[in-house]
Amino acid sequence: MILSVVRTGLISLRRDRGALALSFILPIAFFSIFAVIFGARRDTTPKVDVVVVDEDRSQTSQKLIQGLESEGSLRVRLRPATKQGVEQPEYTAETGEAAVKAGEAPVALIIPRGFGENGMSFGGGENKAAIRLLKDSSDMIAPQVVAGLLQKVAITSMPDVMAELGSKYMDRYAGGFTPEQRKRIDAGLEQLRKQPPARSGGAAAGGASNDAMLISVTTRDVVGENKHSPMVSFYAAAIGVMFLLFTASGASGSLLDEAESGTLDRVLSSHVTMGKLLAGKLLYSGLLAFSQLVLMFLWAWLVFKLDFLPHLLGFVVMGLSTAFAVGAFGMLLASLCQTRAQLGPLSTLVILIMSSVGGSMFPRFLMPHAMQQAGLLTINAWAIDGFTKVFWRDEPVSHLWPQVLVLLTVGVALFAVARRLARRWEYT
Amino acid sequence: MASASADLIASSPLPLRIEGLIKRFGELTAVAGVSLDVNAGECMGLLGPNGAGKSTLIRSIVGRVIPDAGKVTVFGEPADSPGARMTLGWVPQDLALYPRLTCRENLESFGLYHGLRRQALKSAVAWCLDWAALQDRADEPVKRLSGGMKRRLNMAAGLIHRPRLVLMDEPTVGVDPQSRQRIFEMIEKLHGEGMSIIYTTHYMEEAERLCDRVAIIDHGRIIALGSKDELVDNTFSSRSQVLTRFANAGDGVAAWVKQHGGVYDAGAAQFTIEHASEIARLLDAAAKAGYELADVSLRKPNLESVFLQLTGRELRD
């Protein structure tokens, strides 16, 4: 008898493709995404972009840069990417800071003048020329990685500097060397200077940026330094977009309800054409999605002290673009399905995968480079990037054009496909 | 004066004209060359069993089905034109309503879809609620209404724009006898006001009660057309019907019935006779053939008899 119940359940499950997909495909898809992000193999570990500005231009600073470049987990950028075949000038302190503010890299290192002369020491209290670490505090990982690696590189890739430093301490605290000893030490140092930096592949453990370290580092947030709650705007956008997608697909599902009940036939026999009907549904879904965003950001403003009012215009621009794109996405899902019962599992599957890859569940900077690129295929990523520009980077509305353009284009394209698919309801 | 009015009526376009309509779904021909005129103020019944092609014909008229051939005009305009849509109302077989909206909100929505605004919309909604006797439930969500009330609202929604021709596709499906009676009265009121109606049904008694003329449809064709009396007269003339059941129906009974001019279907047979004396001869012949007739009755032919006579099948097959 019990087995009969099991048999009935299995037959029902086999006929319900949506439930099958949710039962077996979704867990595997999610497991794979998380495994790629957090359990990645060595060759897929995300690299940290770091802008390096060498104001010192000494042998020591060059050694340090070479050491950083040899780190497998860093992508050192001394100059911006080539534009239209023209090589760009090297970063300066100003352009390096601007690059971090613009989100081109999460960290910039400024090696100041005098670093080669007085850049390193054991213990604190000395007048060291501190490296300035400029960071985007929305990325909590990269600055830690860079700071740690900086100290590691000093030890492993600059033996000559270390030996010279030891020699200085000998001079200062042990009465110095004899002329013969000094001559030998200088010869040894010369040999060390000629050695290439030690090759290293491992990521460093977290570092500290204080004066007690070998290399003195002063850290400054150049993005988000005055923010009350650094990640609130990110999560308001990230979670908001994910739920917008669910809302839009649910709202568009009314089309399927109407098709099933025969109401759609009645509506289409009036003055309402399929084009007008879909446009109306899109407007409804979009308005619903925008209202949801407004509520979410108002809540973030009132409860989590998000700087909402100064960014109102940017919010409206991004909110409307996002609402349009997710509305069109909902229309497409609905027009792909035959019944409301099909829509539920399909939308859950697609939206959860889009949200995980697109950065709604965890920031994209945690992901391997390839997955970050894949995320750009989702509405989530573009919307979150746009909201981040507005609320995190304080960028003007004119800087939102790439995100707005992509979201509007995606919205138009999805709506056009939905319109084409909806022809099956138009006439028999 | 009377002659001028008659000329005007004669020159006015017909509420509905269907010419040579054909619709195929793959191998199946759902409508196989139907031609039909509906006159002003007339209630035309489309009578046929399930699958006969009635709904496809109706959906072709309202522009929801694109015919493979033929032409449909509503008051002289193509059926899919905006002008036709304004003069044409449709009551679909399904409950095509928004379940979470109230009766009033449903009527307002469909009124807006038909282009009604402000006072015109308000008065149309009031008329519909009154016609369907739903004033007391006007602000009740549809999902809380009884089946009969939903049916009435479904009909009212098809009339919100006050069309001059209304197509009713089996509007009494699934309703109890009391609600059906209410629906008949609603339709009779419309008919009395001069509205042209097409009424599809597979209930013979509905067609007999409501319709001025009836088109009997089978396999996508109109096999007979006329008033009830015309159809009966044309099919049976002055003859009567003998209905009988066989207590011991064997393999050869259908052939025996056919040999004696009757129609056999599912253990029962129907014969047409000119005089009552023919009944005795029929019984005698059955006894000689070894058949035992369990029940014999004499009746005046009706539309169901006509359908059985013309198609060899019961109307509710």
Boltz contact constraints between the chains, C-beta under 6 A:
constraints:
  - contact:
      token1: [A, 262]
      token2: [B, 92]
      max_distance: 6.0
  - contact:
      token1: [A, 262]
      token2: [B, 94]
      max_distance: 6.0
  - contact:
      token1: [A, 262]
      token2: [B, 96]
      max_distance: 6.0
  - contact:
      token1: [A, 263]
      token2: [B, 96]
      max_distance: 6.0
  - contact:
      token1: [A, 265]
      token2: [B, 64]
      max_distance: 6.0
  - contact:
      token1: [A, 266]
      token2: [B, 92]
      max_distance: 6.0
  - contact:
      token1: [A, 266]
      token2: [B, 96]
      max_distance: 6.0
  - contact:
      token1: [A, 267]
      token2: [B, 113]
      max_distance: 6.0
  - contact:
      token1: [A, 269]
      token2: [B, 62]
      max_distance: 6.0
  - contact:
      token1: [A, 269]
      token2: [B, 90]
      max_distance: 6.0
  - contact:
      token1: [A, 270]
      token2: [B, 113]
      max_distance: 6.0
  - contact:
      token1: [A, 270]
      token2: [B, 114]
      max_distance: 6.0
  - contact:
      token1: [A, 271]
      token2: [B, 114]
      max_distance: 6.0
  - contact:
      token1: [A, 271]
      token2: [B, 115]
      max_distance: 6.0
  - contact:
      token1: [A, 272]
      token2: [B, 113]
      max_distance: 6.0
  - contact:
      token1: [A, 427]
      token2: [B, 66]
      max_distance: 6.0
  - contact:
      token1: [A, 428]
      token2: [B, 65]
      max_distance: 6.0
